[in-house]
Amino acid sequence: MRLPHVLAEVIPVHALVPDLVADLLRRQPLSPAKVAFAWRTAVGPAVDRATRASLRDDGVLEVVASDTNWKREVRRSTSLLSARLDRLLGEGVVKKIVVKSAARDARR
């Protein structure tokens, strides 16, 4: 049995979801909740649990890591994270990522 031409070129849903989510997210107004969702999506659950991210008015994303190990891992990944956040939030929304350690900040 031969499938109709339309069914032969069906694209799997899992291939469309990331692009669809990114497109829907970019259309929403910028808010702390939007930034938190984009951060969680960009880094995954483990890094999200070990960090807090907030976007300043000047486009700097401040990330506070729970310890120096997480700080180092996030710093190593800033290029990849910037690309992911550009895709999710829109190009140029995050101009720079600054990573701090909560342990260091607590000592001040």
C-alpha positions, 0 to 999 in steps of 0.5 A: 500500500502506497501512502499519500504524498502528504503522509510520506513527508510527515515531520515527527513532532519531537523535531518541531517542539524546540523550534515551536517553543522558542518561537512562542517564547520570543513573542512573549513580553520580557519578564522575570518568569520568561527569563527564568523559563529560558534559563531553565530550558537552556541549562537543564534541571541540574544546573538550574537547581544550582543557579539563580539567573536574573536579567538586568535592564542593561542586558547583563544576565547575572547568574549566582551559582551555589558554589565555585564548582557550579560557577566554573561549569557555567563560566565554561559554557557561556558561549553555548548558553548565550547562543541558546538564550539568543534562540529562546529570548531573541538575539541580543536580549542577553548581551553578557553573562556574569557568573558569581558564586553564592558562597563568595557573595555570602562572605562579604 
